[in-house]
Amino acid sequence: MTPSPIEHVVIVGGGTAGWMMAAAAGRYLDNGRRRITLVESDAIGTVGVGEATIPSILNFNALLGIDEAEFLRATQGSFKLGIAFTGWHRPDSHYIHPFGHHGRDIQGLNFHQLWLKMQGQPGVGPIGDYSASTVAMERAAFGKPLPDPRSPLSGLAYAYHFDAGLYAAFLRRRAEADGVARVEGRIVAVERHENGDVAGVRLEDGRRVAGDLLVDCSGFRSLLLGDTLGVPFEDWSHWLPCDRAIAVPTERTEPLLPYTRATAHEAGWQWRIPLQHRTGNGVVYASRFMDDDTAERLLLSRLDAAPTATPRRLSFTAGCRQRLWERNVVALGLAGGFLEPLESTSIHLIQQGISKLFALFPDKRLSPVERDEYNRQMGDNYRSIRDFIILHYHATARDDSPFWDHVRTMALPDTLTRKIALFREKGRIFRYEDELFATPSWVAVLLGQGVMPEGYDPVIDALDDDRVLAALRQMRQATATAVAGLPPHAVALARIVAGQG
């Protein structure tokens, strides 16, 4: 049977999700016969406060052929080596979740298992000393990963901070250059075929934009997937009770730090994201435990520079639509679900949605097999990230407020309960399917949140203790020496933006 190809893809909504989809579709789906159209209204704003990413963004930019220096100039971007968490385990605690890995495995055995056995020996030190990203963060330095696996700098990994509005505008220029058509107008109605599929949208001025496949990037409203097709929303606020955010930019401060800062407070946490031209700040909180005015006062009292705009308030519910592909509609970004920005995963989930849609791209028959596989994979992605974020709240010793009492004592998803129990027993981490966060991330957060294994993998005992101890001391010293040669983040960024890096 000869399939009937999708001829017109319509993207409903702009912002980061819409223009990421449009840029990718313009490059890979527009073959001269298939049209790509994006519909948005300048009168409808976007959320646009997400400014931190994880290393997978490098893959997306590379697939689009984006030059890093051009991208950083266009988005006022900076580099990100990880996240510094303050006050999460206890009010005075601090730890780092770095990108990249810790040390080197020995004979196929995970480095963290070696460290768990040897951690009390002289010269071993904290596990962060074996992470080039962690040590660079502590020095406010930056360097690119080296390809030589013998170098500690091969363990570096990075992502970006950037202005989300500028990123969307940057992608729009690329998408339109690749043939994507933008239609300006406010949508007043969604039209459907007799079989229930979405036919297209009608604009305020009477124009109609019809398509074979529609991508819902309409934000929290979820115009097509939620409002029109009625796909239920799975509410995860019983595990993730934060449902409000207030954002405000401030003047840039020095030094320009190569990491995001997440500082816990009595009913949530506060972010700090440094860009070239300003610093993004915001407070995330649970409205059950803190009112809006109190949260805004708290945010403004903890800024380290003068605000450059008035605070902006946002409301959300953590969760995900039960299906992200229904009939001929696929939802990306906030239209499909939202997990608070604690680990900077929102843009990654958009990217995953796009890549999996391309891998399972349908014809006009809209095969249920392809749709169901997409929904299975994306559902697994959301749930695995959900569990990782819940971990930050639940694994805490804080008992200084009703909020922390609630999250510390709440029942967990079975998937997370098993992960914590396995780690607490002998430090084991198992990943399933294509989980986003790898072993080093789980290890960094579990240890940082005070979950210390009672033992270690007994297979480690087959190695010679003296050799292992000597290897760890050498790794630690080599990491410190290698990072000491890196330039300050601001210097490295300026060189790369100027095309000299």
Secondary structure as the mmCIF struct_conf table of DSSP 4:
data_model
#
loop_
_struct_conf.conf_type_id
_struct_conf.id
_struct_conf.beg_label_comp_id
_struct_conf.beg_label_asym_id
_struct_conf.beg_label_seq_id
_struct_conf.end_label_comp_id
_struct_conf.end_label_asym_id
_struct_conf.end_label_seq_id
STRN STRN1 PRO A 5 PRO A 5
STRN STRN2 HIS A 8 VAL A 12
HELX_RH_AL_P HELX_RH_AL_P1 GLY A 15 TYR A 28
TURN_TY1_P TURN_TY1_P1 LEU A 29 LEU A 29
BEND BEND1 GLY A 32 ARG A 34
STRN STRN3 ARG A 35 GLU A 40
TURN_TY1_P TURN_TY1_P2 ASP A 42 ALA A 43
BEND BEND2 ILE A 44 ILE A 44
STRN STRN4 ALA A 52 ALA A 52
TURN_TY1_P TURN_TY1_P3 PRO A 55 PRO A 55
HELX_RH_AL_P HELX_RH_AL_P2 SER A 56 LEU A 63
TURN_TY1_P TURN_TY1_P4 LEU A 64 GLY A 65
HELX_RH_AL_P HELX_RH_AL_P3 GLU A 68 THR A 75
TURN_TY1_P TURN_TY1_P5 GLN A 76 GLN A 76
STRN STRN5 SER A 78 LYS A 80
STRN STRN6 GLY A 82 THR A 86
BEND BEND3 GLY A 87 ARG A 90
TURN_TY1_P TURN_TY1_P6 PRO A 91 ASP A 92
STRN STRN7 HIS A 94 PRO A 98
BEND BEND4 PHE A 99 GLY A 100
BEND BEND5 HIS A 102 GLY A 103
STRN STRN8 ILE A 106 ILE A 106
TURN_TY1_P TURN_TY1_P7 GLN A 107 GLY A 108
STRN STRN9 LEU A 109 LEU A 109
HELX_RH_AL_P HELX_RH_AL_P4 PHE A 111 MET A 118
TURN_TY1_P TURN_TY1_P8 GLN A 119 GLY A 120
BEND BEND6 GLN A 121 GLN A 121
TURN_TY1_P TURN_TY1_P9 PRO A 122 VAL A 124
HELX_RH_3T_P HELX_RH_3T_P1 ILE A 127 TYR A 130
HELX_RH_AL_P HELX_RH_AL_P5 ALA A 132 ARG A 139
TURN_TY1_P TURN_TY1_P10 ALA A 140 ALA A 140
STRN STRN10 ALA A 141 ALA A 141
HELX_LH_PP_P HELX_LH_PP_P1 LYS A 144 LEU A 146
BEND BEND7 PRO A 147 PRO A 147
TURN_TY1_P TURN_TY1_P11 PRO A 149 ARG A 150
BEND BEND8 SER A 151 SER A 151
HELX_RH_3T_P HELX_RH_3T_P2 PRO A 152 GLY A 155
STRN STRN11 ALA A 159 HIS A 161
HELX_RH_AL_P HELX_RH_AL_P6 ALA A 164 ALA A 177
TURN_TY1_P TURN_TY1_P12 ASP A 178 GLY A 179
STRN STRN12 ALA A 181 GLU A 184
STRN STRN13 ILE A 187 ARG A 192
TURN_TY1_P TURN_TY1_P13 GLU A 194 ASN A 195
BEND BEND9 GLY A 196 GLY A 196
STRN STRN14 VAL A 198 LEU A 203
TURN_TY1_P TURN_TY1_P14 GLU A 204 ASP A 205
BEND BEND10 GLY A 206 GLY A 206
STRN STRN15 ARG A 208 ALA A 210
BEND BEND11 ASP A 212 ASP A 212
STRN STRN16 LEU A 213 ASP A 216
HELX_RH_3T_P HELX_RH_3T_P3 GLY A 219 ARG A 221
HELX_RH_PI_P HELX_RH_PI_P1 LEU A 223 THR A 228
TURN_TY1_P TURN_TY1_P15 LEU A 229 LEU A 229
HELX_LH_PP_P HELX_LH_PP_P2 VAL A 231 PRO A 232
STRN STRN17 PHE A 233 ASP A 235
TURN_TY1_P TURN_TY1_P16 SER A 237 TRP A 239
STRN STRN18 ARG A 244 GLU A 251
BEND BEND12 GLU A 254 PRO A 255
BEND BEND13 PRO A 258 TYR A 259
STRN STRN19 THR A 260 HIS A 265
TURN_TY1_P TURN_TY1_P17 GLU A 266 ALA A 267
STRN STRN20 GLY A 268 PRO A 274
BEND BEND14 GLN A 276 HIS A 277
STRN STRN21 ARG A 278 TYR A 285
TURN_TY1_P TURN_TY1_P18 SER A 287 PHE A 289
BEND BEND15 MET A 290 MET A 290
HELX_RH_AL_P HELX_RH_AL_P7 ASP A 292 SER A 301
TURN_TY1_P TURN_TY1_P19 ARG A 302 ARG A 302
BEND BEND16 ASP A 304 ALA A 305
STRN STRN22 PRO A 307 PRO A 307
BEND BEND17 THR A 308 ALA A 309
STRN STRN23 ARG A 312 SER A 315
STRN STRN24 GLY A 319 ARG A 321
BEND BEND18 GLN A 322 GLN A 322
BEND BEND19 LEU A 324 LEU A 324
STRN STRN25 TRP A 325 GLU A 326
TURN_TY1_P TURN_TY1_P20 ARG A 327 ASN A 328
STRN STRN26 VAL A 329 ALA A 331
HELX_RH_3T_P HELX_RH_3T_P4 GLY A 333 ALA A 335
TURN_TY1_P TURN_TY1_P21 GLY A 336 GLY A 336
STRN STRN27 GLY A 337 PHE A 338
HELX_RH_3T_P HELX_RH_3T_P5 PRO A 341 GLU A 343
HELX_RH_AL_P HELX_RH_AL_P8 SER A 346 ALA A 359
TURN_TY1_P TURN_TY1_P22 LEU A 360 LEU A 360
STRN STRN28 ASP A 363 ASP A 363
TURN_TY1_P TURN_TY1_P23 LYS A 364 ARG A 365
HELX_RH_AL_P HELX_RH_AL_P9 PRO A 368 HIS A 394
BEND BEND20 ALA A 395 ALA A 395
BEND BEND21 ASP A 400 SER A 401
HELX_RH_AL_P HELX_RH_AL_P10 PRO A 402 THR A 409
BEND BEND22 MET A 410 MET A 410
HELX_RH_AL_P HELX_RH_AL_P11 ASP A 414 LYS A 426
TURN_TY1_P TURN_TY1_P24 GLU A 433 ASP A 434
BEND BEND23 LEU A 436 PHE A 437
HELX_RH_AL_P HELX_RH_AL_P12 THR A 439 GLY A 448
TURN_TY1_P TURN_TY1_P25 GLN A 449 GLY A 450
BEND BEND24 GLU A 454 GLY A 455
HELX_RH_3T_P HELX_RH_3T_P6 PRO A 458 ALA A 462
BEND BEND25 LEU A 463 LEU A 463
HELX_RH_AL_P HELX_RH_AL_P13 ASP A 465 ALA A 484
TURN_TY1_P TURN_TY1_P26 GLY A 485 GLY A 485
BEND BEND26 LEU A 486 LEU A 486
HELX_LH_PP_P HELX_LH_PP_P3 PRO A 487 PRO A 487
STRN STRN29 PRO A 488 PRO A 488
HELX_RH_AL_P HELX_RH_AL_P14 HIS A 489 VAL A 497
TURN_TY1_P TURN_TY1_P27 ALA A 498 GLY A 499
#
